[in-house]
Amino acid sequence: MLERSGDSGRTTARTTMSITATSPTRPTIVLVHGAFAESSSWSGLIAILLREGYPVIAVANPLRGVRLDADYLRAVLDDVSGQIILVGHSYGGTVITNAATGNADVRALVYIGGFAPDAGETAAELAGRYEGGTLGDTLTAVALPDGGNDLYIVQGKYRAQFAADSSEADAALMAATQRPIVEAALNEPSGEPAWKSIPSWFLFGSDDRNIPAASHRFMADRAGARKTVELQGGSHSVAVPEAATVADLIREAVAAVAHDDGA
């Protein structure tokens, strides 16, 4: 494991998977999954956080487009009282980058193998910025009535592409339950990024085949990450086998926010 530190409305959104513990002094941890995953991909992490008394919401990311998904997440965040630590995986990183802008309750952004785009950038652009990504060769498309396409990872290719550090059984379950992303979302420009005004933390796997490690390093450095953790041998879905390590980073973000507040 390599670590680097830097200086630097209300709605029917309760269709999300929400589990809340009673601890009014702790910030709410809001988890946002990305493409080819779903809310239960956070289960190991959620179990740890709940044991420690954190309120947790695992959002069901619609995966329909950057603006639409960010609007949905904003509605969820508007229904949360108190401080928020916002955690995004993969394309979920793009969503938190957009949804948190201007929200004073969001005190930290934690990117777990996640995109952290600047204004005008797309997920596809960032994934292809450096060599090493192989996602395109593993995708299959389902035509939608509006003329667009939903993208899935072919189940037989899922583990090698997405979850090489998970067990065969876990990867098979993830492949079967993956949620598709509309193709246009990966090519939709991002808006003004929250990481310019909210402190950020990054964690990713060195063997990520969706977003090359060099892209993660670039985004973390550009954002002035408070801390960057690169897990050797980690895949794109590194949070599944390394839930405890992700929990450690979230705790550090919580502690840093408390320190910044003079607590």
C-alpha positions in Angstrom: 0.0 0.0 0.0 1.4 3.4 -1.0 0.1 6.5 0.8 0.7 10.1 -0.2 -0.5 13.2 1.7 -1.1 16.6 0.2 -1.3 20.2 1.4 -3.4 21.2 0.2 -35.5 18.8 -1.8 -36.9 16.6 -0.4 -38.2 13.9 -2.6 -39.2 10.2 -2.8 -35.5 9.5 -2.8 -35.9 7.1 0.0 -36.0 4.4 -2.7 -32.2 4.4 -1.8 -31.0 1.7 0.5 -30.7 3.6 3.8 -29.6 2.3 7.2 -29.1 4.8 9.9 -27.5 4.3 13.3 -28.3 6.6 16.3 -25.3 8.9 16.8 -26.3 12.5 16.4 -22.7 13.8 16.8 -21.3 11.8 13.9 -21.5 12.9 10.2 -23.6 10.9 7.9 -21.6 8.8 5.4 -23.3 8.9 2.0 -22.0 6.2 -0.4 -22.5 6.5 -4.2 -21.8 3.5 -6.4 -20.8 3.7 -10.0 -21.5 1.8 -13.2 -21.6 -2.0 -13.3 -22.2 -2.1 -9.5 -25.1 -1.4 -7.1 -25.7 -0.3 -3.5 -24.9 -3.7 -1.9 -21.4 -3.4 -3.3 -20.8 -1.3 -0.2 -22.1 -3.9 2.3 -18.8 -4.8 3.9 -18.0 -1.1 4.5 -21.5 -0.3 5.7 -21.3 -3.1 8.3 -18.1 -1.5 9.7 -19.5 2.0 9.8 -22.7 1.0 11.4 -20.8 -0.9 14.2 -19.0 2.4 14.9 -22.2 4.4 15.1 -22.1 6.3 11.8 -25.4 7.0 10.0 -25.1 5.6 6.5 -26.9 6.0 3.3 -26.0 3.9 0.2 -27.6 5.7 -2.6 -29.1 3.9 -5.6 -27.3 5.9 -8.3 -29.7 6.1 -11.4 -26.8 5.9 -13.9 -28.8 7.9 -16.4 -26.5 10.9 -17.0 -24.3 13.3 -15.1 -26.8 16.1 -14.6 -29.7 13.8 -13.9 -27.7 11.7 -11.4 -26.3 14.7 -9.7 -29.8 16.2 -9.3 -31.0 13.0 -7.8 -28.1 12.9 -5.3 -28.7 16.5 -4.4 -32.3 15.6 -3.5 -31.0 12.8 -1.2 -28.4 15.2 0.4 -31.1 17.8 1.0 -32.9 15.2 3.2 -29.9 14.6 5.4 -29.4 16.7 8.6 -25.9 17.7 9.7 -22.5 17.1 8.3 -22.0 14.8 5.4 -19.0 12.8 4.2 -19.6 12.0 0.6 -18.0 8.8 -0.9 -18.0 7.9 -4.6 -16.8 4.9 -6.5 -16.0 4.9 -10.2 -18.6 7.0 -12.1 -20.1 7.7 -8.7 -17.1 10.0 -8.3 -18.3 12.1 -11.1 -21.7 12.3 -9.5 -20.4 13.5 -6.1 -18.1 16.0 -7.8 -21.2 17.6 -9.3 -23.8 17.2 -6.6 -21.7 18.5 -3.7 -20.8 21.9 -5.3 -22.3 24.6 -3.2 -23.5 22.3 -0.4 -22.0 23.6 2.9 -23.0 20.4 4.7 -20.7 18.2 2.6 -17.4 18.5 4.5 -15.3 15.9 2.7 -15.2 14.0 -0.6 -13.7 10.5 -0.6 -13.0 9.0 -4.0 -12.7 5.2 -4.1 -11.4 4.3 -7.5 -13.5 7.2 -8.6 -13.5 9.9 -11.3 -12.8 13.4 -10.1 -13.4 15.5 -13.3 -12.9 19.1 -13.9 -15.5 21.2 -15.6 -16.0 20.0 -19.2 -14.3 16.7 -18.7 -16.0 13.3 -19.3 -15.6 10.0 -17.6 -14.5 8.4 -21.0 -11.9 11.2 -21.5 -10.4 10.6 -18.1 -10.4 6.8 -18.4 -8.6 7.1 -21.7 -6.1 9.8 -20.6 -3.4 7.2 -19.9 -2.8 3.7 -21.2 -4.0 0.6 -19.4 -7.8 0.7 -19.5 -9.5 -2.4 -21.1 -13.1 -1.8 -20.3 -14.3 -1.2 -23.8 -13.4 -4.8 -24.9 -15.6 -6.3 -22.1 -18.8 -4.4 -22.7 -22.1 -5.4 -24.2 -24.9 -3.0 -25.1 -28.7 -3.3 -24.8 -30.6 -1.0 -27.1 -33.1 1.4 -25.4 -36.4 2.6 -26.8 -35.0 6.2 -27.0 -32.2 5.1 -29.3 -29.5 5.1 -26.6 -27.7 2.1 -25.2 -27.3 0.6 -21.7 -23.9 -0.9 -21.1 -23.1 -4.0 -19.1 -19.8 -5.9 -18.5 -20.1 -9.4 -20.0 -20.4 -11.6 -17.0 -17.7 -14.0 -18.1 -15.3 -11.1 -18.3 -16.4 -9.3 -15.2 -14.0 -10.6 -12.6 -10.8 -10.1 -14.6 -11.9 -6.6 -15.7 -13.6 -5.3 -12.6 -13.0 -7.4 -9.5 -9.8 -9.4 -9.9 -9.0 -9.1 -6.1 -12.4 -10.4 -5.1 -13.2 -14.1 -4.7 -14.7 -16.0 -7.6 -18.0 -16.3 -5.8 -18.1 -12.6 -4.9 -17.2 -11.5 -8.4 -19.9 -13.8 -9.9 -22.5 -12.3 -7.6 -21.4 -8.8 -8.5 -21.5 -9.6 -12.2 -25.1 -11.0 -11.9 -26.4 -8.0 -10.0 -24.5 -5.2 -11.8 -26.6 -2.2 -12.9 -26.0 -0.8 -16.4 -25.1 2.8 -17.2 -26.5 4.6 -20.2 -23.7 5.1 -22.7 -24.2 8.8 -23.1 -23.4 9.4 -19.4 -19.8 8.4 -19.9 -19.5 11.1 -22.6 -21.4 13.9 -20.8 -19.3 16.8 -19.7 -19.0 17.4 -16.0 -19.9 20.7 -14.2 -18.0 22.9 -11.7 -16.2 20.5 -9.4 -16.8 20.3 -5.7 -13.2 19.3 -5.1 -12.1 22.8 -5.7 -13.8 23.9 -2.5 -14.2 20.8 -0.4 -11.2 18.7 0.9 -10.7 15.3 -0.8 -9.2 11.9 -0.1 -8.4 9.3 -2.7 -8.0 5.5 -2.7 -7.5 3.2 -5.7 -6.0 0.0 -6.8 -2.7 -0.2 -8.8 -4.3 -2.8 -11.1 -7.5 -0.9 -11.9 -8.4 -1.9 -15.5 -11.4 0.5 -15.8 -9.5 3.7 -14.8 -5.7 3.4 -15.0 -3.7 4.1 -11.9 -2.0 7.0 -13.7 -5.4 8.6 -14.2 -6.2 8.3 -10.5 -2.8 9.8 -9.5 -3.4 12.7 -11.9 -6.9 13.4 -10.5 -5.7 13.2 -6.9 -2.8 15.5 -7.4 -4.9 18.0 -9.3 -7.5 18.0 -6.6 -4.8 18.6 -3.9 -5.9 15.5 -2.1 -5.3 15.5 1.7 -4.3 11.9 1.3 -3.9 9.4 -1.5 -3.7 5.7 -1.0 -2.7 3.3 -3.8 -3.3 -0.3 -2.9 -0.9 -2.6 -4.7 -2.7 -5.3 -6.7 -6.1 -3.6 -6.1 -8.8 -3.8 -8.8 -11.4 -1.3 -9.8 -13.8 -2.6 -7.1 -11.1 -2.5 -4.4 -13.6 -1.5 -1.8 -15.1 -4.9 -1.7 -12.1 -6.9 -0.4 -10.5 -3.9 1.3 -13.6 -2.5 3.1 -11.6 -2.1 6.3 -8.9 0.0 4.5 -11.6 2.2 3.0 -13.2 2.6 6.5 -9.8 3.8 7.8 -9.6 6.5 5.1 -13.2 7.7 5.9 -12.3 7.9 9.6 -9.3 10.0 8.7 -11.5 12.3 6.7 -13.9 12.6 9.6 -11.1 13.4 12.0 -9.7 16.0 9.7 -13.0 17.7 9.4 -13.3 17.7 13.2 -9.8 19.2 13.5 -10.6 21.9 10.9 -13.7 22.8 13.0 -11.5 23.0 16.1 -13.1 20.0 17.8 
